[in-house]
Amino acid sequence: MAEGNHYGDRVNMIGGFGNKGIVYNHPAPQQQPTLDEALRTVVALMRELRAEVPSEDRGSFDEALPVLAADEAATAPPVRRRALLTVAGIAAMLGTVGTPLLDAARAALELLGVGG
């Protein structure tokens, strides 16, 4: 046997029949959601967390909701971007309870080409 480091698979098959070789059971790569799916997630989380938003921020939060819930064709990308940034900022201020919303807003922003 050779000395030194060995990298990769090492397989020894002695005898037997019907050998299949190495079977790799890797999960399929996760598909990235579409912008529409990402925005639906943001809107759903916004509705769930609205009561947690401080009253002084609730106006901005409520103004962002219809912008993000509207059809893609009905809202200009810069307007949608500003609404997502507002929501992300408010979600960050909520702390742990806002983490799912913050993550969803970031994912939507990445699909818009912001951050990443």
trRosetta pair geometry for C-beta under 8 A, 3 or more apart (Angstrom, degrees):
i j d omega theta_ij theta_ji phi_ij phi_ji
2 6 7.9 121 82 -76 104 105
6 10 6.3 34 145 -59 141 127
9 22 6.1 -24 -164 -83 157 162
11 21 7.5 44 161 -158 168 62
11 22 6.0 -118 -75 -58 146 107
13 16 6.8 -93 -177 45 94 122
13 19 5.5 59 -157 -138 145 156
16 19 5.7 93 105 -60 117 102
20 23 5.8 12 118 -51 128 110
32 111 7.6 165 156 -90 118 103
33 37 3.9 -123 -175 90 111 125
33 38 4.9 142 100 -56 124 81
33 41 7.4 32 139 -10 173 133
33 107 7.0 49 46 153 116 129
33 111 7.6 -66 87 -71 79 144
34 37 4.8 96 51 7 76 101
34 38 7.0 -141 93 -4 39 88
34 111 7.6 103 174 -151 32 147
35 38 5.6 -56 -146 38 32 113
35 39 6.2 31 156 -18 67 107
35 72 6.8 83 102 -101 124 128
35 108 6.6 87 -148 -146 70 77
35 111 4.5 175 -90 137 82 137
35 112 6.9 94 -123 -64 123 72
36 39 5.9 -56 -147 37 28 109
36 40 6.5 32 153 -22 63 104
36 72 6.5 -74 -80 -44 92 119
37 40 5.7 -52 -149 33 32 113
37 41 6.6 34 152 -19 63 103
38 41 5.7 -54 -155 33 33 113
38 42 6.6 34 148 -19 65 104
38 104 6.7 165 -168 -172 75 77
38 107 5.2 -147 -138 114 121 102
38 108 4.0 165 137 -87 121 79
38 111 5.5 169 20 5 159 149
39 42 5.4 -49 -147 35 38 114
39 43 6.2 38 154 -19 68 104
39 68 5.4 -165 -161 -178 100 86
39 69 7.6 174 153 -90 107 31
39 80 7.9 -49 -105 -159 130 121
39 108 5.7 100 -72 -125 63 134
40 43 5.8 -53 -146 37 31 111
40 44 6.3 32 155 -20 64 106
41 44 5.8 -55 -146 36 29 111
41 45 6.3 24 157 -13 64 109
41 104 4.7 -143 120 -144 110 128
41 107 7.7 -2 74 71 140 133
41 108 7.8 -167 62 -54 101 111
42 45 6.0 -62 -149 41 27 107
42 46 6.2 32 153 -25 65 107
42 68 5.7 -90 102 174 124 144
42 84 7.1 -51 -146 -117 162 89
42 87 6.6 74 -173 128 116 160
42 101 7.0 86 -141 -152 65 74
42 104 4.7 176 -82 131 68 116
42 105 5.6 95 -119 -80 119 65
42 108 5.5 -26 -40 -26 138 149
43 46 5.5 -51 -146 32 31 115
43 47 6.6 31 155 -19 63 103
43 65 6.7 100 -133 -152 84 75
43 68 5.4 -176 -73 114 93 109
43 69 4.9 103 -120 -84 142 86
44 47 5.9 -55 -154 33 31 110
44 48 6.6 28 150 -17 64 107
45 48 5.5 -54 -147 37 37 113
45 49 6.0 11 162 -2 70 115
45 100 5.7 -153 -130 115 137 103
45 101 4.3 179 137 -93 131 84
45 104 5.5 149 13 30 150 155
46 49 6.3 -71 -138 49 25 94
46 50 6.4 54 158 -63 63 86
46 61 6.9 175 -158 -179 106 97
46 64 7.5 -140 -131 96 151 106
46 65 5.6 -178 130 -102 146 95
46 68 7.3 116 -9 69 154 144
46 87 6.5 -60 -92 -137 117 127
46 101 6.6 108 -71 -132 58 125
47 50 6.1 -20 -149 -21 28 116
47 65 7.7 97 -67 -135 75 127
49 52 4.8 -52 -171 36 77 119
49 53 6.7 88 134 -38 85 90
49 91 7.5 58 112 -110 161 86
49 94 6.9 5 -179 -135 131 170
49 97 6.8 147 -131 144 113 100
49 98 6.5 104 -165 -104 154 70
49 101 5.7 -75 15 -44 156 143
50 53 5.8 -48 -160 13 40 115
50 58 7.3 73 -170 -136 82 99
50 61 6.8 156 -126 133 76 134
50 62 7.8 67 -139 -79 116 81
52 94 5.7 60 134 -139 120 126
52 97 5.5 -139 -158 124 159 141
52 98 7.2 -165 114 -66 137 87
53 57 5.3 -116 177 89 99 104
53 58 5.0 131 109 -88 117 75
53 61 4.9 -23 -162 -24 167 168
53 90 6.0 9 -128 175 110 127
53 94 7.1 -60 -92 -80 59 118
54 57 5.0 70 66 19 86 102
54 58 7.0 -134 96 -34 40 86
54 93 7.8 -69 7 126 116 129
55 58 5.4 -36 -142 2 36 123
56 59 8.0 -48 176 13 31 100
57 60 5.7 -55 -168 42 63 109
57 61 5.8 65 137 -26 82 109
57 90 5.2 152 164 -121 137 113
57 93 7.2 167 -63 72 169 150
58 61 5.2 -57 -144 41 36 117
58 62 5.9 36 158 -21 71 106
59 62 5.9 -55 -144 38 26 108
59 63 6.4 27 155 -20 62 107
60 63 5.7 -54 -147 35 31 112
60 64 6.6 31 154 -21 63 105
60 86 5.3 -137 162 -175 112 128
60 90 6.9 175 94 -59 114 132
61 64 6.0 -59 -156 32 29 110
61 65 7.0 41 148 -36 62 98
61 86 7.4 -164 -87 138 45 107
61 87 6.8 96 -128 -106 71 72
61 90 5.5 171 -83 173 104 177
62 65 5.7 -38 -154 9 37 119
63 66 7.5 -60 -169 32 34 95
63 67 7.2 28 145 -12 63 116
63 83 7.6 -137 115 -118 78 97
63 86 7.8 -34 77 121 100 164
64 67 5.5 -68 -157 41 43 116
64 68 5.9 28 156 -13 79 113
64 83 3.9 145 -141 -160 89 91
64 84 7.6 152 -163 -56 125 29
64 86 5.1 -161 -72 81 138 126
64 87 5.1 -171 134 -54 159 99
65 68 6.2 -68 -147 42 26 101
65 69 6.0 15 162 -13 66 116
66 69 5.6 -60 -134 45 33 108
66 70 6.2 49 160 -42 66 99
67 70 6.1 -47 -156 12 24 115
67 75 5.7 113 -167 -127 71 140
67 79 5.9 -132 -154 145 125 101
67 80 6.2 -176 154 -100 102 56
67 83 4.1 -164 92 -75 138 159
68 80 6.7 111 -97 -142 63 82
68 83 5.4 -160 -49 127 93 136
68 84 6.9 116 -95 -71 118 75
68 87 7.2 15 -44 -32 152 151
70 74 4.3 -109 165 84 118 124
70 75 4.8 121 84 -37 126 115
71 74 4.5 88 61 1 85 108
71 75 7.4 164 81 2 47 88
72 75 6.8 -83 -152 47 27 89
75 79 5.4 -125 -174 83 89 119
75 80 5.0 100 131 -59 124 101
76 79 4.6 86 63 6 86 107
76 80 7.1 -161 90 -6 42 88
77 80 5.6 -57 -143 40 34 111
77 81 6.0 40 157 -26 68 106
77 112 6.3 154 -159 -152 103 110
78 81 5.4 -51 -145 34 33 117
78 82 6.5 34 156 -19 65 102
79 82 5.9 -52 -150 35 31 109
79 83 6.5 30 151 -18 63 107
80 83 5.7 -55 -149 37 32 112
80 84 6.3 31 153 -18 66 106
80 112 6.8 -169 105 -103 113 144
81 84 5.9 -57 -149 37 29 109
81 85 6.4 28 154 -18 65 107
81 109 7.1 88 -137 -125 74 84
81 112 5.7 180 -90 146 92 155
81 114 6.0 128 -140 -43 111 148
82 85 5.7 -54 -146 37 31 111
82 86 6.4 36 153 -22 64 104
83 86 5.7 -52 -151 33 31 114
83 87 6.4 29 153 -16 65 106
84 87 5.7 -54 -145 39 33 110
84 88 6.1 36 154 -22 66 106
84 105 5.1 158 -168 -162 85 92
84 108 5.5 -143 -125 97 139 118
84 109 5.2 172 133 -71 140 91
84 112 7.2 171 27 6 159 149
84 114 7.8 147 89 55 133 146
85 88 5.6 -50 -142 36 31 113
85 89 6.4 34 156 -20 63 105
85 105 8.0 149 -79 168 22 123
85 109 7.3 91 -69 -100 70 131
85 114 7.9 -86 -68 150 102 159
86 89 5.9 -57 -153 35 28 111
86 90 6.5 22 154 -13 64 107
87 90 5.8 -57 -147 40 32 108
87 91 6.0 33 154 -20 67 109
87 101 6.8 -113 163 163 101 110
87 105 5.0 -170 100 -103 107 139
88 91 5.6 -55 -144 38 29 113
88 92 6.3 34 155 -23 63 104
88 101 8.0 -168 -105 131 45 83
88 102 5.7 87 -147 -135 69 68
88 105 4.0 -164 -76 117 87 143
88 106 6.4 103 -120 -59 127 69
88 109 7.0 -6 -51 -33 147 139
89 92 5.7 -52 -149 32 29 112
89 93 6.7 29 152 -18 62 105
90 93 5.6 -55 -153 34 35 113
90 94 6.8 41 148 -28 64 101
90 98 7.3 -150 122 -139 62 145
91 94 5.6 -49 -155 24 36 116
91 98 3.7 169 -169 176 62 114
91 99 7.5 153 164 -64 103 14
91 101 4.0 -147 -118 97 133 108
91 102 3.9 -176 120 -63 125 77
91 105 6.1 173 18 5 149 138
92 98 6.4 -119 -44 109 14 137
92 102 5.5 99 -68 -108 67 132
93 98 7.0 51 62 11 49 167
94 97 5.1 -91 152 75 110 92
94 98 2.9 116 66 -36 119 125
94 101 7.5 43 44 48 144 128
95 98 6.1 100 50 23 34 100
95 99 7.7 -35 134 -40 39 87
96 99 5.7 -23 -159 -18 40 118
98 101 5.2 -62 -165 49 68 112
98 102 5.5 73 136 -29 88 104
99 102 5.5 -55 -140 37 31 114
99 103 6.2 31 161 -19 66 105
100 103 5.8 -55 -148 37 30 111
100 104 6.3 28 154 -18 65 108
101 104 5.7 -55 -145 38 32 111
101 105 6.2 33 155 -19 66 106
102 105 5.8 -54 -145 37 28 110
102 106 6.3 30 154 -19 63 106
103 106 5.7 -54 -148 36 30 112
103 107 6.4 33 153 -21 64 105
104 107 5.7 -51 -149 33 32 113
104 108 6.5 30 153 -16 64 105
105 108 5.8 -55 -149 38 33 110
105 109 6.3 35 151 -20 66 106
106 109 5.5 -54 -146 37 32 113
106 110 6.4 36 154 -22 65 102
106 115 6.6 -77 -155 94 83 156
107 110 5.8 -51 -151 32 31 113
107 111 6.7 31 150 -17 62 104
108 111 5.6 -54 -153 35 35 113
108 112 6.6 31 148 -15 65 105
109 112 5.5 -58 -151 40 36 110
109 114 4.2 -71 177 74 93 110
109 115 5.3 44 121 26 118 120
110 113 7.6 60 -177 -67 32 14
110 114 6.9 -98 -77 66 30 59
110 115 5.7 -73 -81 82 73 94
110 116 4.5 113 -129 -82 98 96
113 116 7.8 -53 -155 -14 32 136
